[in-house]
Amino acid sequence: MSSDIKVFTMEQVPNHKVIKVVGLVRGNAVRARHLGRDILAGLRNIVGGEIMEYTKLMAESREQAIDRMTEEAQMLGANAVIGARFTTSMVSQGAAELLAFGTAVVIEEE
């Protein structure tokens, strides 16, 4: 993640004020499942438990989406993203998109 950009799920940041709203920023990652991971996941489905292969895949996608969102915010001159949210959708059989989005702003301490 870009170290200069702070990301908040809140709409208002305590002890800070928004001095400029830059606009909507987003970042996405589309990942396909891997046959080897699917086999391991299928075995875990039989015995139960967390499917670590998919957990890792989603964590990597989430970080990539956040990185892309903060890069866009930085290019627009923001120093923070507020109201950050995530959503997922199936793009095709075996592939999913993870989208990170929020409002790029310039904030300063009060």
Buried (B, 14 or more C-beta within 10 A) or exposed (E): BBEEBBBBEEEEBEEBEBEEEBEBBBBBBBBEBBEEBBEBBEEBEEEEEEBEBBEEBBEEBBBBBBBBBBBBBBEBEBBBBBBBEBEBEEEEEEEBBBBBBBBBBBBEEE
